[in-house]
Amino acid sequence: MDIESLIAELEAQRDSLDEAIAALKRRTHPANGRRRRHQLSAAARKRISDGMKKKWAAKKRAGPS
């Protein structure tokens, strides 16, 4: 096999790999490049807020660590 045909074969393999990688990237990333965020209900936000307030109040009562 001469050098020119070897180079042509390697370039064809490279192009095939580039296409496969691009296809995999398209499957793993959303089309616009952003992840969809889940919306929390008002009740869920309140539960989280109340829990954090309780946590910080306990930390404040415990004093410096």
Biopython code that builds the backbone (N, CA, C, O; Angstrom):
import numpy as np
from Bio.PDB.StructureBuilder import StructureBuilder

atoms = [
    (1, "MET", "N", (0.851, -1.176, 0.000)),
    (1, "MET", "CA", (0.000, 0.000, 0.000)),
    (1, "MET", "C", (0.897, 1.240, 0.000)),
    (1, "MET", "O", (1.789, 1.370, 0.838)),
    (2, "ASP", "N", (0.658, 2.119, -0.918)),
    (2, "ASP", "CA", (1.500, 3.315, -0.975)),
    (2, "ASP", "C", (0.986, 4.379, 0.014)),
    (2, "ASP", "O", (-0.128, 4.296, 0.530)),
    (3, "ILE", "N", (1.815, 5.340, 0.241)),
    (3, "ILE", "CA", (1.535, 6.388, 1.226)),
    (3, "ILE", "C", (0.249, 7.151, 0.898)),
    (3, "ILE", "O", (-0.550, 7.435, 1.791)),
    (4, "GLU", "N", (0.053, 7.479, -0.361)),
    (4, "GLU", "CA", (-1.120, 8.283, -0.741)),
    (4, "GLU", "C", (-2.427, 7.554, -0.427)),
    (4, "GLU", "O", (-3.368, 8.158, 0.088)),
    (5, "SER", "N", (-2.485, 6.261, -0.736)),
    (5, "SER", "CA", (-3.714, 5.518, -0.457)),
    (5, "SER", "C", (-3.909, 5.328, 1.051)),
    (5, "SER", "O", (-5.041, 5.318, 1.533)),
    (6, "LEU", "N", (-2.828, 5.180, 1.781)),
    (6, "LEU", "CA", (-2.902, 5.075, 3.240)),
    (6, "LEU", "C", (-3.438, 6.365, 3.847)),
    (6, "LEU", "O", (-4.289, 6.338, 4.735)),
    (7, "ILE", "N", (-2.942, 7.477, 3.367)),
    (7, "ILE", "CA", (-3.417, 8.778, 3.851)),
    (7, "ILE", "C", (-4.896, 8.956, 3.526)),
    (7, "ILE", "O", (-5.660, 9.426, 4.368)),
    (8, "ALA", "N", (-5.305, 8.590, 2.329)),
    (8, "ALA", "CA", (-6.710, 8.713, 1.928)),
    (8, "ALA", "C", (-7.603, 7.849, 2.817)),
    (8, "ALA", "O", (-8.683, 8.279, 3.224)),
    (9, "GLU", "N", (-7.154, 6.632, 3.117)),
    (9, "GLU", "CA", (-7.932, 5.740, 3.983)),
    (9, "GLU", "C", (-8.045, 6.304, 5.403)),
    (9, "GLU", "O", (-9.121, 6.274, 6.000)),
    (10, "LEU", "N", (-6.950, 6.809, 5.935)),
    (10, "LEU", "CA", (-6.966, 7.399, 7.284)),
    (10, "LEU", "C", (-7.863, 8.637, 7.336)),
    (10, "LEU", "O", (-8.585, 8.829, 8.314)),
    (11, "GLU", "N", (-7.828, 9.465, 6.315)),
    (11, "GLU", "CA", (-8.681, 10.648, 6.275)),
    (11, "GLU", "C", (-10.158, 10.257, 6.216)),
    (11, "GLU", "O", (-11.001, 10.916, 6.824)),
    (12, "ALA", "N", (-10.469, 9.187, 5.484)),
    (12, "ALA", "CA", (-11.855, 8.708, 5.412)),
    (12, "ALA", "C", (-12.310, 8.218, 6.783)),
    (12, "ALA", "O", (-13.440, 8.479, 7.197)),
    (13, "GLN", "N", (-11.436, 7.515, 7.479)),
    (13, "GLN", "CA", (-11.766, 7.050, 8.825)),
    (13, "GLN", "C", (-11.954, 8.235, 9.774)),
    (13, "GLN", "O", (-12.863, 8.238, 10.604)),
    (14, "ARG", "N", (-11.090, 9.232, 9.644)),
    (14, "ARG", "CA", (-11.204, 10.425, 10.485)),
    (14, "ARG", "C", (-12.539, 11.124, 10.250)),
    (14, "ARG", "O", (-13.214, 11.521, 11.200)),
    (15, "ASP", "N", (-12.919, 11.275, 8.969)),
    (15, "ASP", "CA", (-14.189, 11.918, 8.648)),
    (15, "ASP", "C", (-15.360, 11.136, 9.228)),
    (15, "ASP", "O", (-16.319, 11.722, 9.731)),
    (16, "SER", "N", (-15.279, 9.820, 9.156)),
    (16, "SER", "CA", (-16.338, 8.974, 9.707)),
    (16, "SER", "C", (-16.429, 9.154, 11.223)),
    (16, "SER", "O", (-17.523, 9.254, 11.779)),
    (17, "LEU", "N", (-15.275, 9.193, 11.883)),
    (17, "LEU", "CA", (-15.260, 9.406, 13.337)),
    (17, "LEU", "C", (-15.794, 10.788, 13.704)),
    (17, "LEU", "O", (-16.537, 10.923, 14.676)),
    (18, "ASP", "N", (-15.427, 11.808, 12.943)),
    (18, "ASP", "CA", (-15.922, 13.157, 13.202)),
    (18, "ASP", "C", (-17.449, 13.211, 13.102)),
    (18, "ASP", "O", (-18.110, 13.862, 13.910)),
    (19, "GLU", "N", (-17.997, 12.522, 12.103)),
    (19, "GLU", "CA", (-19.453, 12.490, 11.948)),
    (19, "GLU", "C", (-20.107, 11.772, 13.112)),
    (19, "GLU", "O", (-21.142, 12.216, 13.610)),
    (20, "ALA", "N", (-19.513, 10.659, 13.558)),
    (20, "ALA", "CA", (-20.068, 9.903, 14.683)),
    (20, "ALA", "C", (-20.030, 10.734, 15.964)),
    (20, "ALA", "O", (-20.989, 10.735, 16.735)),
    (21, "ILE", "N", (-18.934, 11.434, 16.187)),
    (21, "ILE", "CA", (-18.811, 12.284, 17.378)),
    (21, "ILE", "C", (-19.836, 13.406, 17.340)),
    (21, "ILE", "O", (-20.471, 13.698, 18.354)),
    (22, "ALA", "N", (-20.003, 14.030, 16.201)),
    (22, "ALA", "CA", (-20.979, 15.111, 16.069)),
    (22, "ALA", "C", (-22.394, 14.599, 16.334)),
    (22, "ALA", "O", (-23.190, 15.281, 16.979)),
    (23, "ALA", "N", (-22.708, 13.402, 15.840)),
    (23, "ALA", "CA", (-24.035, 12.832, 16.062)),
    (23, "ALA", "C", (-24.261, 12.561, 17.550)),
    (23, "ALA", "O", (-25.350, 12.812, 18.067)),
    (24, "LEU", "N", (-23.248, 12.056, 18.232)),
    (24, "LEU", "CA", (-23.379, 11.797, 19.669)),
    (24, "LEU", "C", (-23.545, 13.091, 20.448)),
    (24, "LEU", "O", (-24.338, 13.148, 21.388)),
    (25, "LYS", "N", (-22.815, 14.123, 20.074)),
    (25, "LYS", "CA", (-22.942, 15.408, 20.757)),
    (25, "LYS", "C", (-24.340, 15.992, 20.568)),
    (25, "LYS", "O", (-24.896, 16.584, 21.493)),
    (26, "ARG", "N", (-24.902, 15.829, 19.389)),
    (26, "ARG", "CA", (-26.262, 16.333, 19.146)),
    (26, "ARG", "C", (-27.273, 15.601, 20.017)),
    (26, "ARG", "O", (-28.256, 16.197, 20.458)),
    (27, "ARG", "N", (-27.045, 14.333, 20.267)),
    (27, "ARG", "CA", (-27.978, 13.558, 21.085)),
    (27, "ARG", "C", (-27.884, 13.917, 22.560)),
    (27, "ARG", "O", (-28.888, 13.849, 23.269)),
    (28, "THR", "N", (-26.696, 14.300, 23.042)),
    (28, "THR", "CA", (-26.510, 14.536, 24.467)),
    (28, "THR", "C", (-26.761, 15.980, 24.872)),
    (28, "THR", "O", (-26.943, 16.255, 26.058)),
    (29, "HIS", "N", (-26.778, 16.907, 23.927)),
    (29, "HIS", "CA", (-26.996, 18.311, 24.241)),
    (29, "HIS", "C", (-28.306, 18.782, 23.628)),
    (29, "HIS", "O", (-28.626, 18.443, 22.489)),
    (30, "PRO", "N", (-29.070, 19.573, 24.397)),
    (30, "PRO", "CA", (-30.288, 20.143, 23.800)),
    (30, "PRO", "C", (-29.949, 20.995, 22.584)),
    (30, "PRO", "O", (-28.823, 21.476, 22.451)),
    (31, "ALA", "N", (-30.906, 21.178, 21.712)),
    (31, "ALA", "CA", (-30.670, 21.884, 20.450)),
    (31, "ALA", "C", (-30.176, 23.312, 20.658)),
    (31, "ALA", "O", (-29.304, 23.778, 19.925)),
    (32, "ASN", "N", (-30.722, 24.005, 21.646)),
    (32, "ASN", "CA", (-30.327, 25.394, 21.845)),
    (32, "ASN", "C", (-29.190, 25.534, 22.862)),
    (32, "ASN", "O", (-28.806, 26.653, 23.203)),
    (33, "GLY", "N", (-28.655, 24.429, 23.343)),
    (33, "GLY", "CA", (-27.522, 24.484, 24.255)),
    (33, "GLY", "C", (-27.898, 24.796, 25.690)),
    (33, "GLY", "O", (-27.018, 24.993, 26.528)),
    (34, "ARG", "N", (-29.173, 24.844, 25.988)),
    (34, "ARG", "CA", (-29.609, 25.123, 27.355)),
    (34, "ARG", "C", (-30.364, 23.926, 27.908)),
    (34, "ARG", "O", (-31.068, 23.220, 27.187)),
    (35, "ARG", "N", (-30.199, 23.723, 29.187)),
    (35, "ARG", "CA", (-30.957, 22.663, 29.836)),
    (35, "ARG", "C", (-32.305, 23.210, 30.266)),
    (35, "ARG", "O", (-32.438, 24.375, 30.640)),
    (36, "ARG", "N", (-33.280, 22.354, 30.203)),
    (36, "ARG", "CA", (-34.618, 22.762, 30.618)),
    (36, "ARG", "C", (-34.686, 22.767, 32.130)),
    (36, "ARG", "O", (-34.292, 21.797, 32.777)),
    (37, "ARG", "N", (-35.180, 23.842, 32.690)),
    (37, "ARG", "CA", (-35.278, 23.971, 34.144)),
    (37, "ARG", "C", (-36.665, 23.574, 34.597)),
    (37, "ARG", "O", (-37.664, 23.888, 33.949)),
    (38, "HIS", "N", (-36.711, 22.887, 35.706)),
    (38, "HIS", "CA", (-37.987, 22.470, 36.262)),
    (38, "HIS", "C", (-38.554, 23.607, 37.092)),
    (38, "HIS", "O", (-37.830, 24.278, 37.828)),
    (39, "GLN", "N", (-39.827, 23.810, 36.968)),
    (39, "GLN", "CA", (-40.473, 24.887, 37.712)),
    (39, "GLN", "C", (-40.989, 24.339, 39.041)),
    (39, "GLN", "O", (-41.613, 23.279, 39.083)),
    (40, "LEU", "N", (-40.728, 25.058, 40.105)),
    (40, "LEU", "CA", (-41.223, 24.667, 41.418)),
    (40, "LEU", "C", (-42.575, 25.329, 41.659)),
    (40, "LEU", "O", (-42.825, 26.463, 41.250)),
    (41, "SER", "N", (-43.423, 24.586, 42.330)),
    (41, "SER", "CA", (-44.702, 25.168, 42.692)),
    (41, "SER", "C", (-44.479, 26.151, 43.834)),
    (41, "SER", "O", (-43.428, 26.147, 44.475)),
    (42, "ALA", "N", (-45.475, 26.988, 44.079)),
    (42, "ALA", "CA", (-45.373, 27.962, 45.174)),
    (42, "ALA", "C", (-45.221, 27.232, 46.502)),
    (42, "ALA", "O", (-44.466, 27.668, 47.370)),
    (43, "ALA", "N", (-45.937, 26.123, 46.661)),
    (43, "ALA", "CA", (-45.859, 25.356, 47.909)),
    (43, "ALA", "C", (-44.448, 24.783, 48.106)),
    (43, "ALA", "O", (-43.923, 24.788, 49.219)),
    (44, "ALA", "N", (-43.847, 24.296, 47.032)),
    (44, "ALA", "CA", (-42.497, 23.745, 47.132)),
    (44, "ALA", "C", (-41.491, 24.830, 47.479)),
    (44, "ALA", "O", (-40.604, 24.617, 48.306)),
    (45, "ARG", "N", (-41.625, 25.999, 46.848)),
    (45, "ARG", "CA", (-40.722, 27.115, 47.182)),
    (45, "ARG", "C", (-40.871, 27.507, 48.650)),
    (45, "ARG", "O", (-39.879, 27.802, 49.317)),
    (46, "LYS", "N", (-42.100, 27.512, 49.152)),
    (46, "LYS", "CA", (-42.343, 27.868, 50.563)),
    (46, "LYS", "C", (-41.710, 26.833, 51.487)),
    (46, "LYS", "O", (-41.098, 27.193, 52.493)),
    (47, "ARG", "N", (-41.853, 25.546, 51.154)),
    (47, "ARG", "CA", (-41.245, 24.502, 51.991)),
    (47, "ARG", "C", (-39.732, 24.667, 52.035)),
    (47, "ARG", "O", (-39.121, 24.552, 53.098)),
    (48, "ILE", "N", (-39.136, 24.933, 50.894)),
    (48, "ILE", "CA", (-37.685, 25.119, 50.847)),
    (48, "ILE", "C", (-37.289, 26.345, 51.647)),
    (48, "ILE", "O", (-36.323, 26.304, 52.410)),
    (49, "SER", "N", (-38.023, 27.430, 51.481)),
    (49, "SER", "CA", (-37.731, 28.667, 52.206)),
    (49, "SER", "C", (-37.836, 28.457, 53.714)),
    (49, "SER", "O", (-36.958, 28.873, 54.470)),
    (50, "ASP", "N", (-38.922, 27.806, 54.144)),
    (50, "ASP", "CA", (-39.101, 27.558, 55.577)),
    (50, "ASP", "C", (-38.001, 26.665, 56.132)),
    (50, "ASP", "O", (-37.514, 26.885, 57.242)),
    (51, "GLY", "N", (-37.614, 25.661, 55.358)),
    (51, "GLY", "CA", (-36.544, 24.773, 55.800)),
    (51, "GLY", "C", (-35.218, 25.493, 55.926)),
    (51, "GLY", "O", (-34.468, 25.252, 56.872)),
    (52, "MET", "N", (-34.916, 26.384, 54.972)),
    (52, "MET", "CA", (-33.658, 27.129, 55.038)),
    (52, "MET", "C", (-33.664, 28.116, 56.208)),
    (52, "MET", "O", (-32.652, 28.291, 56.886)),
    (53, "LYS", "N", (-34.807, 28.756, 56.436)),
    (53, "LYS", "CA", (-34.900, 29.671, 57.576)),
    (53, "LYS", "C", (-34.664, 28.927, 58.883)),
    (53, "LYS", "O", (-33.983, 29.422, 59.780)),
    (54, "LYS", "N", (-35.243, 27.718, 58.978)),
    (54, "LYS", "CA", (-35.064, 26.902, 60.174)),
    (54, "LYS", "C", (-33.598, 26.498, 60.328)),
    (54, "LYS", "O", (-33.055, 26.536, 61.432)),
    (55, "LYS", "N", (-32.968, 26.119, 59.239)),
    (55, "LYS", "CA", (-31.563, 25.714, 59.271)),
    (55, "LYS", "C", (-30.668, 26.865, 59.722)),
    (55, "LYS", "O", (-29.810, 26.686, 60.586)),
    (56, "TRP", "N", (-30.872, 28.060, 59.130)),
    (56, "TRP", "CA", (-30.030, 29.192, 59.486)),
    (56, "TRP", "C", (-30.293, 29.686, 60.900)),
    (56, "TRP", "O", (-29.376, 30.163, 61.569)),
    (57, "ALA", "N", (-31.533, 29.579, 61.363)),
    (57, "ALA", "CA", (-31.838, 29.968, 62.741)),
    (57, "ALA", "C", (-31.115, 29.031, 63.711)),
    (57, "ALA", "O", (-30.568, 29.485, 64.716)),
    (58, "ALA", "N", (-31.111, 27.739, 63.421)),
    (58, "ALA", "CA", (-30.407, 26.781, 64.283)),
    (58, "ALA", "C", (-28.906, 27.037, 64.261)),
    (58, "ALA", "O", (-28.243, 26.944, 65.294)),
    (59, "LYS", "N", (-28.375, 27.357, 63.101)),
    (59, "LYS", "CA", (-26.937, 27.645, 62.999)),
    (59, "LYS", "C", (-26.596, 28.907, 63.782)),
    (59, "LYS", "O", (-25.559, 28.972, 64.442)),
    (60, "LYS", "N", (-27.470, 29.912, 63.708)),
    (60, "LYS", "CA", (-27.227, 31.159, 64.429)),
    (60, "LYS", "C", (-27.279, 30.932, 65.939)),
    (60, "LYS", "O", (-26.480, 31.499, 66.685)),
    (61, "ARG", "N", (-28.232, 30.092, 66.390)),
    (61, "ARG", "CA", (-28.339, 29.800, 67.817)),
    (61, "ARG", "C", (-27.122, 29.027, 68.313)),
    (61, "ARG", "O", (-26.719, 29.193, 69.464)),
    (62, "ALA", "N", (-26.530, 28.185, 67.467)),
    (62, "ALA", "CA", (-25.399, 27.370, 67.861)),
    (62, "ALA", "C", (-24.139, 28.216, 68.079)),
    (62, "ALA", "O", (-23.221, 27.803, 68.787)),
    (63, "GLY", "N", (-24.106, 29.364, 67.484)),
    (63, "GLY", "CA", (-22.966, 30.259, 67.660)),
    (63, "GLY", "C", (-21.868, 29.965, 66.651)),
    (63, "GLY", "O", (-22.019, 29.113, 65.776)),
    (64, "PRO", "N", (-20.748, 30.693, 66.789)),
    (64, "PRO", "CA", (-19.646, 30.494, 65.836)),
    (64, "PRO", "C", (-19.060, 29.084, 65.967)),
    (64, "PRO", "O", (-18.978, 28.524, 67.060)),
    (65, "SER", "N", (-18.656, 28.529, 64.821)),
    (65, "SER", "CA", (-18.096, 27.172, 64.882)),
    (65, "SER", "C", (-16.608, 27.166, 64.900)),
    (65, "SER", "O", (-15.996, 26.099, 64.950)),
]
sb = StructureBuilder()
sb.init_structure("model")
sb.init_model(0)
sb.init_chain("A")
sb.init_seg("    ")
for serial, (resi, resn, name, xyz) in enumerate(atoms, 1):
    if name == "N":
        sb.init_residue(resn, " ", resi, " ")
    sb.init_atom(name, np.array(xyz, "f"), 0.0, 1.0, " ", f" {name:<3s}", serial, name[0])
structure = sb.get_structure()
